[in-house]
Amino acid sequence: MRTSDVPAPRLEALVVPGIERAVGHVRRWLGDVLGPDHPGLYDCSVCVSELMTNALRYTDSGLGGSIRVELLIGRERVRGEVTDDGGAATVPRVVDAGDGLSGRGLRIVAASSLAWGVRRRGRGFTVWFVLDTRCPREADPAGPGRGGRPAGADAARSLRRVP
């Protein structure tokens, strides 16, 4: 295949107010942008929802600010970014979830993605992730998504406490 035959990645961006109902709005936007049958839609929705919830809970975004969501959509990868307004006491990081009720967001993102990271952007932070969207994931019996479940479902399930 010639380089000119490979479609260029597409950039989509959305800025939403820092309110809880914006998370659902962004999930619907992801469905519109990626399409309902996109192989990365579920994992992308899980990752973006977790990152937005963190931004609302721990930064100035949730105190009347805003959140910026960006997607770079390629043929085999989707890169997502969630940028907050700053004001967090610490840099976003994976923490041990002692009580099992909080602290799982970045662990879910890490388990669902090929790579993820954090970078300073203005006063705030951008947390990014990269998803492999080649289908079907369940073809790899040792990998995420066994049994036809999306990787995000496996990641969330593995983080639940078993009594």
C-alpha positions, 0 to 999 in steps of 0.5 A: 500500500502506498503512503498516499493510500493510507488515510490521515488520522482524524482529530476531534475535540470537544470542550464541556462544562465541568458538571457531572452530566457532561460525562454522559454528553461526552459518551454520546459524542464519542458514539457519534464521532467513532460510530456505534460499531467502532471496535474501540467505542466501549474502551474509549467510553470507559477511559474517557468517563474515568478520566472526566470523573477524576477531573471533576472530582480532583481539579478546578474543572469540577468547580465551575471550570471545563474539560477538554476531550480530544480524539485522534482517530487512526486506522488501527489506533485511537488516542484519547486525551482529557485535559482539566483546568488544574488545581489538583493537589497531586499529579494524576497517578495510579494509587492503591485502592484501599477501600475498593470504592475509589482510586480505580479510574487510572487503573482501569485506563491502564488496563484498557489501553496499550499506553497511557500517560500524563503531561502538564498543559497550562495550569492543568494536566492532560491524561492520554491513552492509546487504544488498539482498535484492530478487530477482533480482540477476543482472537487472542485468548491470552489477551484482554476481552476474552469471551467476547467481552471488551477489555474495559469490562475485564479490567473493571471486573478484575478491580472489584473486591471479592468477599 
